[in-house]
Amino acid sequence: MARSTHIYTIEDVATMIGENLELLQEIAANSDNIDYGEMVHLHNGTEDGTTGFTRRGVESLQEFLAEIRSWDGGVREFLANENCDPEMIERVMAEEAKLSV
């Protein structure tokens, strides 16, 4: 199978799939959450750079999101288990509530 030659920044992915950027960043912080080789670090002129995904990486991200939403406690539990800042959790959960309407 040919390798993908298109990379989407995490910011673009958040817009493309209608997800919270902070949630995607937290998922991407652990490379085990995304299929191997489908997430890359991009140098963009900033000190930290950004994260990028192949098309399959975007699909893998969506699959992971569907999985955590099926867990008892869902997204909130995932973020708590990742030791996220409580204020960040509340921002993400406020956006989650809008998505479920």
Biopython code that builds the backbone (N, CA, C, O; Angstrom):
import numpy as np
from Bio.PDB.StructureBuilder import StructureBuilder

atoms = [
    (1, "MET", "N", (0.847, -1.178, 0.000)),
    (1, "MET", "CA", (0.000, 0.000, 0.000)),
    (1, "MET", "C", (0.892, 1.241, 0.000)),
    (1, "MET", "O", (1.872, 1.309, 0.742)),
    (2, "ALA", "N", (0.554, 2.195, -0.816)),
    (2, "ALA", "CA", (1.333, 3.432, -0.933)),
    (2, "ALA", "C", (1.159, 4.292, 0.313)),
    (2, "ALA", "O", (0.083, 4.322, 0.911)),
    (3, "ARG", "N", (2.211, 4.982, 0.694)),
    (3, "ARG", "CA", (2.164, 5.892, 1.835)),
    (3, "ARG", "C", (1.469, 7.187, 1.439)),
    (3, "ARG", "O", (1.582, 7.657, 0.307)),
    (4, "SER", "N", (0.762, 7.738, 2.385)),
    (4, "SER", "CA", (0.095, 9.013, 2.174)),
    (4, "SER", "C", (1.135, 10.116, 2.019)),
    (4, "SER", "O", (2.134, 10.146, 2.737)),
    (5, "THR", "N", (0.895, 11.003, 1.092)),
    (5, "THR", "CA", (1.790, 12.145, 0.912)),
    (5, "THR", "C", (1.132, 13.451, 1.343)),
    (5, "THR", "O", (1.710, 14.524, 1.176)),
    (6, "HIS", "N", (-0.060, 13.363, 1.891)),
    (6, "HIS", "CA", (-0.760, 14.546, 2.380)),
    (6, "HIS", "C", (-0.779, 14.515, 3.901)),
    (6, "HIS", "O", (-1.104, 13.495, 4.510)),
    (7, "ILE", "N", (-0.429, 15.638, 4.501)),
    (7, "ILE", "CA", (-0.421, 15.771, 5.950)),
    (7, "ILE", "C", (-1.335, 16.939, 6.310)),
    (7, "ILE", "O", (-1.277, 18.005, 5.697)),
    (8, "TYR", "N", (-2.174, 16.717, 7.312)),
    (8, "TYR", "CA", (-3.099, 17.740, 7.798)),
    (8, "TYR", "C", (-2.645, 18.166, 9.192)),
    (8, "TYR", "O", (-2.416, 17.317, 10.052)),
    (9, "THR", "N", (-2.514, 19.465, 9.422)),
    (9, "THR", "CA", (-2.126, 19.928, 10.755)),
    (9, "THR", "C", (-3.253, 19.629, 11.730)),
    (9, "THR", "O", (-4.413, 19.499, 11.340)),
    (10, "ILE", "N", (-2.899, 19.522, 12.989)),
    (10, "ILE", "CA", (-3.896, 19.225, 14.011)),
    (10, "ILE", "C", (-4.966, 20.322, 14.054)),
    (10, "ILE", "O", (-6.133, 20.045, 14.332)),
    (11, "GLU", "N", (-4.567, 21.550, 13.783)),
    (11, "GLU", "CA", (-5.534, 22.653, 13.752)),
    (11, "GLU", "C", (-6.530, 22.458, 12.609)),
    (11, "GLU", "O", (-7.730, 22.673, 12.781)),
    (12, "ASP", "N", (-6.027, 22.050, 11.442)),
    (12, "ASP", "CA", (-6.911, 21.782, 10.303)),
    (12, "ASP", "C", (-7.823, 20.594, 10.579)),
    (12, "ASP", "O", (-8.998, 20.610, 10.214)),
    (13, "VAL", "N", (-7.281, 19.565, 11.224)),
    (13, "VAL", "CA", (-8.079, 18.378, 11.534)),
    (13, "VAL", "C", (-9.226, 18.746, 12.469)),
    (13, "VAL", "O", (-10.353, 18.291, 12.273)),
    (14, "ALA", "N", (-8.952, 19.563, 13.482)),
    (14, "ALA", "CA", (-10.005, 19.982, 14.412)),
    (14, "ALA", "C", (-11.153, 20.639, 13.655)),
    (14, "ALA", "O", (-12.321, 20.374, 13.937)),
    (15, "THR", "N", (-10.822, 21.488, 12.705)),
    (15, "THR", "CA", (-11.846, 22.153, 11.896)),
    (15, "THR", "C", (-12.547, 21.163, 10.971)),
    (15, "THR", "O", (-13.773, 21.171, 10.859)),
    (16, "MET", "N", (-11.761, 20.306, 10.305)),
    (16, "MET", "CA", (-12.321, 19.343, 9.343)),
    (16, "MET", "C", (-13.338, 18.411, 9.989)),
    (16, "MET", "O", (-14.388, 18.140, 9.408)),
    (17, "ILE", "N", (-13.033, 17.916, 11.192)),
    (17, "ILE", "CA", (-13.910, 16.914, 11.805)),
    (17, "ILE", "C", (-14.781, 17.497, 12.914)),
    (17, "ILE", "O", (-15.528, 16.769, 13.567)),
    (18, "GLY", "N", (-14.684, 18.813, 13.127)),
    (18, "GLY", "CA", (-15.555, 19.482, 14.093)),
    (18, "GLY", "C", (-15.303, 19.079, 15.537)),
    (18, "GLY", "O", (-16.240, 18.879, 16.309)),
    (19, "GLU", "N", (-14.033, 18.962, 15.893)),
    (19, "GLU", "CA", (-13.672, 18.558, 17.251)),
    (19, "GLU", "C", (-12.892, 19.663, 17.950)),
    (19, "GLU", "O", (-12.331, 20.553, 17.311)),
    (20, "ASN", "N", (-12.871, 19.585, 19.266)),
    (20, "ASN", "CA", (-12.157, 20.539, 20.099)),
    (20, "ASN", "C", (-10.650, 20.344, 19.948)),
    (20, "ASN", "O", (-10.150, 19.230, 20.101)),
    (21, "LEU", "N", (-9.936, 21.408, 19.654)),
    (21, "LEU", "CA", (-8.493, 21.335, 19.445)),
    (21, "LEU", "C", (-7.770, 20.842, 20.693)),
    (21, "LEU", "O", (-6.853, 20.028, 20.589)),
    (22, "GLU", "N", (-8.161, 21.316, 21.861)),
    (22, "GLU", "CA", (-7.493, 20.880, 23.093)),
    (22, "GLU", "C", (-7.659, 19.377, 23.314)),
    (22, "GLU", "O", (-6.733, 18.708, 23.772)),
    (23, "LEU", "N", (-8.833, 18.852, 22.991)),
    (23, "LEU", "CA", (-9.068, 17.411, 23.118)),
    (23, "LEU", "C", (-8.162, 16.649, 22.156)),
    (23, "LEU", "O", (-7.547, 15.653, 22.539)),
    (24, "LEU", "N", (-8.077, 17.109, 20.920)),
    (24, "LEU", "CA", (-7.213, 16.444, 19.945)),
    (24, "LEU", "C", (-5.751, 16.509, 20.375)),
    (24, "LEU", "O", (-5.013, 15.537, 20.212)),
    (25, "GLN", "N", (-5.332, 17.635, 20.917)),
    (25, "GLN", "CA", (-3.947, 17.762, 21.380)),
    (25, "GLN", "C", (-3.656, 16.787, 22.515)),
    (25, "GLN", "O", (-2.568, 16.216, 22.586)),
    (26, "GLU", "N", (-4.619, 16.599, 23.390)),
    (26, "GLU", "CA", (-4.420, 15.662, 24.498)),
    (26, "GLU", "C", (-4.330, 14.224, 23.990)),
    (26, "GLU", "O", (-3.505, 13.445, 24.467)),
    (27, "ILE", "N", (-5.168, 13.878, 23.033)),
    (27, "ILE", "CA", (-5.101, 12.538, 22.443)),
    (27, "ILE", "C", (-3.760, 12.342, 21.755)),
    (27, "ILE", "O", (-3.125, 11.297, 21.903)),
    (28, "ALA", "N", (-3.330, 13.348, 21.002)),
    (28, "ALA", "CA", (-2.082, 13.250, 20.243)),
    (28, "ALA", "C", (-0.846, 13.249, 21.141)),
    (28, "ALA", "O", (0.231, 12.842, 20.705)),
    (29, "ALA", "N", (-0.986, 13.696, 22.377)),
    (29, "ALA", "CA", (0.158, 13.721, 23.293)),
    (29, "ALA", "C", (0.693, 12.319, 23.580)),
    (29, "ALA", "O", (1.849, 12.162, 23.975)),
    (30, "ASN", "N", (-0.140, 11.307, 23.381)),
    (30, "ASN", "CA", (0.282, 9.916, 23.556)),
    (30, "ASN", "C", (0.206, 9.237, 22.197)),
    (30, "ASN", "O", (-0.883, 8.926, 21.716)),
    (31, "SER", "N", (1.343, 9.008, 21.583)),
    (31, "SER", "CA", (1.362, 8.451, 20.221)),
    (31, "SER", "C", (0.757, 7.059, 20.141)),
    (31, "SER", "O", (0.435, 6.598, 19.046)),
    (32, "ASP", "N", (0.592, 6.373, 21.270)),
    (32, "ASP", "CA", (-0.056, 5.057, 21.254)),
    (32, "ASP", "C", (-1.543, 5.151, 20.921)),
    (32, "ASP", "O", (-2.165, 4.140, 20.596)),
    (33, "ASN", "N", (-2.120, 6.349, 20.998)),
    (33, "ASN", "CA", (-3.545, 6.518, 20.705)),
    (33, "ASN", "C", (-3.847, 6.539, 19.209)),
    (33, "ASN", "O", (-5.006, 6.406, 18.817)),
    (34, "ILE", "N", (-2.828, 6.701, 18.371)),
    (34, "ILE", "CA", (-2.994, 6.817, 16.919)),
    (34, "ILE", "C", (-2.165, 5.727, 16.256)),
    (34, "ILE", "O", (-1.087, 5.381, 16.737)),
    (35, "ASP", "N", (-2.669, 5.188, 15.150)),
    (35, "ASP", "CA", (-1.931, 4.147, 14.429)),
    (35, "ASP", "C", (-0.499, 4.591, 14.163)),
    (35, "ASP", "O", (-0.250, 5.747, 13.822)),
    (36, "TYR", "N", (0.437, 3.659, 14.321)),
    (36, "TYR", "CA", (1.859, 3.952, 14.147)),
    (36, "TYR", "C", (2.134, 4.540, 12.757)),
    (36, "TYR", "O", (1.669, 4.015, 11.745)),
    (37, "GLY", "N", (2.890, 5.629, 12.729)),
    (37, "GLY", "CA", (3.306, 6.247, 11.475)),
    (37, "GLY", "C", (2.291, 7.186, 10.858)),
    (37, "GLY", "O", (2.557, 7.778, 9.812)),
    (38, "GLU", "N", (1.133, 7.336, 11.485)),
    (38, "GLU", "CA", (0.073, 8.172, 10.913)),
    (38, "GLU", "C", (0.007, 9.556, 11.556)),
    (38, "GLU", "O", (-0.832, 10.380, 11.189)),
    (39, "MET", "N", (0.894, 9.804, 12.515)),
    (39, "MET", "CA", (0.977, 11.104, 13.170)),
    (39, "MET", "C", (2.442, 11.524, 13.127)),
    (39, "MET", "O", (3.329, 10.724, 13.424)),
    (40, "VAL", "N", (2.696, 12.773, 12.759)),
    (40, "VAL", "CA", (4.066, 13.261, 12.629)),
    (40, "VAL", "C", (4.204, 14.621, 13.300)),
    (40, "VAL", "O", (3.223, 15.339, 13.493)),
    (41, "HIS", "N", (5.444, 14.962, 13.651)),
    (41, "HIS", "CA", (5.741, 16.300, 14.161)),
    (41, "HIS", "C", (6.146, 17.168, 12.977)),
    (41, "HIS", "O", (6.954, 16.756, 12.145)),
    (42, "LEU", "N", (5.583, 18.369, 12.905)),
    (42, "LEU", "CA", (5.883, 19.284, 11.807)),
    (42, "LEU", "C", (6.601, 20.517, 12.339)),
    (42, "LEU", "O", (6.177, 21.113, 13.329)),
    (43, "HIS", "N", (7.674, 20.889, 11.687)),
    (43, "HIS", "CA", (8.359, 22.143, 11.998)),
    (43, "HIS", "C", (7.651, 23.246, 11.221)),
    (43, "HIS", "O", (7.529, 23.177, 9.998)),
    (44, "ASN", "N", (7.189, 24.257, 11.939)),
    (44, "ASN", "CA", (6.432, 25.323, 11.288)),
    (44, "ASN", "C", (6.986, 26.714, 11.591)),
    (44, "ASN", "O", (6.297, 27.720, 11.417)),
    (45, "GLY", "N", (8.222, 26.758, 12.040)),
    (45, "GLY", "CA", (8.834, 28.044, 12.345)),
    (45, "GLY", "C", (8.650, 28.486, 13.779)),
    (45, "GLY", "O", (9.270, 29.461, 14.205)),
    (46, "THR", "N", (7.808, 27.789, 14.541)),
    (46, "THR", "CA", (7.654, 28.103, 15.958)),
    (46, "THR", "C", (8.589, 27.212, 16.757)),
    (46, "THR", "O", (9.132, 26.237, 16.238)),
    (47, "GLU", "N", (8.768, 27.552, 18.005)),
    (47, "GLU", "CA", (9.659, 26.763, 18.863)),
    (47, "GLU", "C", (9.153, 25.335, 19.042)),
    (47, "GLU", "O", (9.944, 24.392, 19.065)),
    (48, "ASP", "N", (7.836, 25.175, 19.168)),
    (48, "ASP", "CA", (7.265, 23.858, 19.449)),
    (48, "ASP", "C", (6.856, 23.074, 18.214)),
    (48, "ASP", "O", (6.716, 21.853, 18.282)),
    (49, "GLY", "N", (6.663, 23.747, 17.090)),
    (49, "GLY", "CA", (6.147, 23.058, 15.911)),
    (49, "GLY", "C", (4.684, 22.696, 16.116)),
    (49, "GLY", "O", (4.014, 23.273, 16.972)),
    (50, "THR", "N", (4.188, 21.745, 15.336)),
    (50, "THR", "CA", (2.801, 21.312, 15.470)),
    (50, "THR", "C", (2.715, 19.837, 15.113)),
    (50, "THR", "O", (3.689, 19.236, 14.658)),
    (51, "THR", "N", (1.558, 19.273, 15.322)),
    (51, "THR", "CA", (1.317, 17.865, 15.026)),
    (51, "THR", "C", (0.571, 17.768, 13.715)),
    (51, "THR", "O", (-0.287, 18.598, 13.414)),
    (52, "GLY", "N", (0.898, 16.754, 12.937)),
    (52, "GLY", "CA", (0.215, 16.509, 11.674)),
    (52, "GLY", "C", (-0.249, 15.069, 11.578)),
    (52, "GLY", "O", (0.293, 14.181, 12.236)),
    (53, "PHE", "N", (-1.260, 14.852, 10.750)),
    (53, "PHE", "CA", (-1.836, 13.519, 10.569)),
    (53, "PHE", "C", (-1.978, 13.210, 9.090)),
    (53, "PHE", "O", (-2.289, 14.088, 8.286)),
    (54, "THR", "N", (-1.747, 11.954, 8.742)),
    (54, "THR", "CA", (-2.095, 11.476, 7.409)),
    (54, "THR", "C", (-3.608, 11.287, 7.370)),
    (54, "THR", "O", (-4.274, 11.423, 8.397)),
    (55, "ARG", "N", (-4.153, 10.977, 6.205)),
    (55, "ARG", "CA", (-5.598, 10.700, 6.101)),
    (55, "ARG", "C", (-5.958, 9.545, 7.044)),
    (55, "ARG", "O", (-6.959, 9.614, 7.758)),
    (56, "ARG", "N", (-5.142, 8.486, 7.045)),
    (56, "ARG", "CA", (-5.399, 7.353, 7.946)),
    (56, "ARG", "C", (-5.264, 7.790, 9.402)),
    (56, "ARG", "O", (-5.979, 7.281, 10.265)),
    (57, "GLY", "N", (-4.368, 8.717, 9.685)),
    (57, "GLY", "CA", (-4.235, 9.246, 11.035)),
    (57, "GLY", "C", (-5.490, 9.969, 11.492)),
    (57, "GLY", "O", (-5.883, 9.859, 12.653)),
    (58, "VAL", "N", (-6.121, 10.708, 10.586)),
    (58, "VAL", "CA", (-7.385, 11.389, 10.899)),
    (58, "VAL", "C", (-8.454, 10.343, 11.202)),
    (58, "VAL", "O", (-9.215, 10.489, 12.159)),
    (59, "GLU", "N", (-8.512, 9.292, 10.391)),
    (59, "GLU", "CA", (-9.479, 8.212, 10.626)),
    (59, "GLU", "C", (-9.218, 7.535, 11.967)),
    (59, "GLU", "O", (-10.155, 7.241, 12.710)),
    (60, "SER", "N", (-7.960, 7.289, 12.273)),
    (60, "SER", "CA", (-7.582, 6.667, 13.541)),
    (60, "SER", "C", (-7.998, 7.551, 14.717)),
    (60, "SER", "O", (-8.477, 7.055, 15.736)),
    (61, "LEU", "N", (-7.814, 8.840, 14.569)),
    (61, "LEU", "CA", (-8.220, 9.799, 15.590)),
    (61, "LEU", "C", (-9.733, 9.747, 15.798)),
    (61, "LEU", "O", (-10.201, 9.738, 16.936)),
    (62, "GLN", "N", (-10.490, 9.713, 14.719)),
    (62, "GLN", "CA", (-11.944, 9.637, 14.820)),
    (62, "GLN", "C", (-12.381, 8.328, 15.481)),
    (62, "GLN", "O", (-13.323, 8.317, 16.274)),
    (63, "GLU", "N", (-11.706, 7.235, 15.159)),
    (63, "GLU", "CA", (-12.020, 5.947, 15.779)),
    (63, "GLU", "C", (-11.741, 5.989, 17.276)),
    (63, "GLU", "O", (-12.521, 5.466, 18.071)),
    (64, "PHE", "N", (-10.623, 6.615, 17.660)),
    (64, "PHE", "CA", (-10.286, 6.722, 19.077)),
    (64, "PHE", "C", (-11.315, 7.586, 19.804)),
    (64, "PHE", "O", (-11.719, 7.259, 20.920)),
    (65, "LEU", "N", (-11.736, 8.676, 19.187)),
    (65, "LEU", "CA", (-12.764, 9.536, 19.791)),
    (65, "LEU", "C", (-14.067, 8.767, 19.998)),
    (65, "LEU", "O", (-14.694, 8.883, 21.051)),
    (66, "ALA", "N", (-14.475, 7.985, 19.004)),
    (66, "ALA", "CA", (-15.696, 7.181, 19.133)),
    (66, "ALA", "C", (-15.552, 6.178, 20.274)),
    (66, "ALA", "O", (-16.495, 5.935, 21.026)),
    (67, "GLU", "N", (-14.370, 5.607, 20.390)),
    (67, "GLU", "CA", (-14.124, 4.628, 21.454)),
    (67, "GLU", "C", (-14.233, 5.275, 22.831)),
    (67, "GLU", "O", (-14.924, 4.750, 23.704)),
    (68, "ILE", "N", (-13.556, 6.415, 23.039)),
    (68, "ILE", "CA", (-13.607, 7.015, 24.376)),
    (68, "ILE", "C", (-15.005, 7.528, 24.702)),
    (68, "ILE", "O", (-15.388, 7.568, 25.872)),
    (69, "ARG", "N", (-15.757, 7.913, 23.711)),
    (69, "ARG", "CA", (-17.125, 8.366, 23.974)),
    (69, "ARG", "C", (-18.033, 7.208, 24.378)),
    (69, "ARG", "O", (-19.106, 7.432, 24.939)),
    (70, "SER", "N", (-17.615, 5.980, 24.100)),
    (70, "SER", "CA", (-18.413, 4.812, 24.488)),
    (70, "SER", "C", (-18.062, 4.322, 25.898)),
    (70, "SER", "O", (-18.783, 3.491, 26.450)),
    (71, "TRP", "N", (-16.977, 4.816, 26.485)),
    (71, "TRP", "CA", (-16.561, 4.399, 27.823)),
    (71, "TRP", "C", (-17.496, 4.981, 28.876)),
    (71, "TRP", "O", (-18.118, 6.022, 28.659)),
    (72, "ASP", "N", (-17.593, 4.297, 30.025)),
    (72, "ASP", "CA", (-18.253, 4.899, 31.180)),
    (72, "ASP", "C", (-17.445, 6.137, 31.549)),
    (72, "ASP", "O", (-16.234, 6.050, 31.756)),
    (73, "GLY", "N", (-18.086, 7.255, 31.630)),
    (73, "GLY", "CA", (-17.386, 8.503, 31.934)),
    (73, "GLY", "C", (-16.894, 9.240, 30.707)),
    (73, "GLY", "O", (-16.605, 10.435, 30.776)),
    (74, "GLY", "N", (-16.793, 8.541, 29.578)),
    (74, "GLY", "CA", (-16.475, 9.130, 28.289)),
    (74, "GLY", "C", (-15.276, 10.058, 28.263)),
    (74, "GLY", "O", (-14.228, 9.767, 28.839)),
    (75, "VAL", "N", (-15.451, 11.174, 27.589)),
    (75, "VAL", "CA", (-14.368, 12.142, 27.381)),
    (75, "VAL", "C", (-13.864, 12.693, 28.709)),
    (75, "VAL", "O", (-12.659, 12.853, 28.901)),
    (76, "ARG", "N", (-14.779, 12.981, 29.621)),
    (76, "ARG", "CA", (-14.363, 13.525, 30.926)),
    (76, "ARG", "C", (-13.422, 12.545, 31.629)),
    (76, "ARG", "O", (-12.392, 12.947, 32.170)),
    (77, "GLU", "N", (-13.774, 11.273, 31.621)),
    (77, "GLU", "CA", (-12.939, 10.258, 32.271)),
    (77, "GLU", "C", (-11.568, 10.157, 31.599)),
    (77, "GLU", "O", (-10.544, 10.048, 32.274)),
    (78, "PHE", "N", (-11.559, 10.194, 30.263)),
    (78, "PHE", "CA", (-10.289, 10.156, 29.535)),
    (78, "PHE", "C", (-9.397, 11.316, 29.956)),
    (78, "PHE", "O", (-8.222, 11.118, 30.264)),
    (79, "LEU", "N", (-9.950, 12.526, 29.969)),
    (79, "LEU", "CA", (-9.158, 13.707, 30.319)),
    (79, "LEU", "C", (-8.691, 13.658, 31.771)),
    (79, "LEU", "O", (-7.564, 14.049, 32.073)),
    (80, "ALA", "N", (-9.546, 13.184, 32.663)),
    (80, "ALA", "CA", (-9.157, 13.056, 34.070)),
    (80, "ALA", "C", (-8.026, 12.041, 34.218)),
    (80, "ALA", "O", (-7.080, 12.263, 34.974)),
    (81, "ASN", "N", (-8.128, 10.932, 33.496)),
    (81, "ASN", "CA", (-7.074, 9.905, 33.552)),
    (81, "ASN", "C", (-5.747, 10.413, 33.000)),
    (81, "ASN", "O", (-4.683, 9.926, 33.381)),
    (82, "GLU", "N", (-5.813, 11.396, 32.100)),
    (82, "GLU", "CA", (-4.605, 11.998, 31.533)),
    (82, "GLU", "C", (-4.079, 13.138, 32.399)),
    (82, "GLU", "O", (-3.122, 13.819, 32.029)),
    (83, "ASN", "N", (-4.713, 13.341, 33.557)),
    (83, "ASN", "CA", (-4.313, 14.382, 34.514)),
    (83, "ASN", "C", (-4.362, 15.780, 33.917)),
    (83, "ASN", "O", (-3.474, 16.600, 34.154)),
    (84, "CYS", "N", (-5.401, 16.042, 33.147)),
    (84, "CYS", "CA", (-5.573, 17.362, 32.530)),
    (84, "CYS", "C", (-6.014, 18.386, 33.566)),
    (84, "CYS", "O", (-6.599, 18.045, 34.594)),
    (85, "ASP", "N", (-5.727, 19.625, 33.277)),
    (85, "ASP", "CA", (-6.144, 20.744, 34.102)),
    (85, "ASP", "C", (-7.673, 20.766, 34.185)),
    (85, "ASP", "O", (-8.338, 20.674, 33.154)),
    (86, "PRO", "N", (-8.243, 20.884, 35.387)),
    (86, "PRO", "CA", (-9.704, 20.899, 35.525)),
    (86, "PRO", "C", (-10.400, 21.964, 34.670)),
    (86, "PRO", "O", (-11.497, 21.728, 34.164)),
    (87, "GLU", "N", (-9.774, 23.129, 34.507)),
    (87, "GLU", "CA", (-10.382, 24.173, 33.677)),
    (87, "GLU", "C", (-10.423, 23.751, 32.214)),
    (87, "GLU", "O", (-11.391, 24.039, 31.509)),
    (88, "MET", "N", (-9.382, 23.074, 31.759)),
    (88, "MET", "CA", (-9.362, 22.570, 30.380)),
    (88, "MET", "C", (-10.449, 21.518, 30.195)),
    (88, "MET", "O", (-11.138, 21.503, 29.175)),
    (89, "ILE", "N", (-10.600, 20.639, 31.183)),
    (89, "ILE", "CA", (-11.642, 19.613, 31.108)),
    (89, "ILE", "C", (-13.004, 20.276, 30.967)),
    (89, "ILE", "O", (-13.815, 19.851, 30.144)),
    (90, "GLU", "N", (-13.262, 21.303, 31.749)),
    (90, "GLU", "CA", (-14.563, 21.986, 31.684)),
    (90, "GLU", "C", (-14.772, 22.664, 30.334)),
    (90, "GLU", "O", (-15.889, 22.658, 29.816)),
    (91, "ARG", "N", (-13.726, 23.249, 29.753)),
    (91, "ARG", "CA", (-13.855, 23.860, 28.418)),
    (91, "ARG", "C", (-14.215, 22.799, 27.379)),
    (91, "ARG", "O", (-15.108, 22.997, 26.555)),
    (92, "VAL", "N", (-13.512, 21.679, 27.431)),
    (92, "VAL", "CA", (-13.777, 20.603, 26.469)),
    (92, "VAL", "C", (-15.186, 20.054, 26.672)),
    (92, "VAL", "O", (-15.907, 19.818, 25.702)),
    (93, "MET", "N", (-15.577, 19.851, 27.920)),
    (93, "MET", "CA", (-16.897, 19.280, 28.190)),
    (93, "MET", "C", (-18.019, 20.239, 27.792)),
    (93, "MET", "O", (-19.089, 19.794, 27.377)),
    (94, "ALA", "N", (-17.790, 21.537, 27.912)),
    (94, "ALA", "CA", (-18.792, 22.510, 27.461)),
    (94, "ALA", "C", (-18.996, 22.379, 25.959)),
    (94, "ALA", "O", (-20.122, 22.468, 25.469)),
    (95, "GLU", "N", (-17.909, 22.169, 25.231)),
    (95, "GLU", "CA", (-18.018, 21.985, 23.785)),
    (95, "GLU", "C", (-18.646, 20.637, 23.445)),
    (95, "GLU", "O", (-19.403, 20.529, 22.480)),
    (96, "GLU", "N", (-18.332, 19.605, 24.237)),
    (96, "GLU", "CA", (-18.941, 18.282, 24.042)),
    (96, "GLU", "C", (-20.460, 18.375, 24.175)),
    (96, "GLU", "O", (-21.197, 17.749, 23.413)),
    (97, "ALA", "N", (-20.918, 19.158, 25.145)),
    (97, "ALA", "CA", (-22.358, 19.312, 25.356)),
    (97, "ALA", "C", (-23.022, 19.924, 24.129)),
    (97, "ALA", "O", (-24.139, 19.548, 23.774)),
    (98, "LYS", "N", (-22.343, 20.862, 23.484)),
    (98, "LYS", "CA", (-22.882, 21.480, 22.266)),
    (98, "LYS", "C", (-22.964, 20.465, 21.135)),
    (98, "LYS", "O", (-23.903, 20.499, 20.340)),
    (99, "LEU", "N", (-21.976, 19.551, 21.052)),
    (99, "LEU", "CA", (-21.955, 18.545, 19.992)),
    (99, "LEU", "C", (-23.082, 17.533, 20.144)),
    (99, "LEU", "O", (-23.591, 17.010, 19.153)),
    (100, "SER", "N", (-23.472, 17.259, 21.386)),
    (100, "SER", "CA", (-24.477, 16.222, 21.615)),
    (100, "SER", "C", (-25.908, 16.728, 21.467)),
    (100, "SER", "O", (-26.854, 15.949, 21.579)),
    (101, "VAL", "N", (-26.073, 18.013, 21.218)),
    (101, "VAL", "CA", (-27.422, 18.589, 21.064)),
    (101, "VAL", "C", (-27.952, 18.319, 19.684)),
    (101, "VAL", "O", (-29.069, 18.723, 19.361)),
]
sb = StructureBuilder()
sb.init_structure("model")
sb.init_model(0)
sb.init_chain("A")
sb.init_seg("    ")
for serial, (resi, resn, name, xyz) in enumerate(atoms, 1):
    if name == "N":
        sb.init_residue(resn, " ", resi, " ")
    sb.init_atom(name, np.array(xyz, "f"), 0.0, 1.0, " ", f" {name:<3s}", serial, name[0])
structure = sb.get_structure()
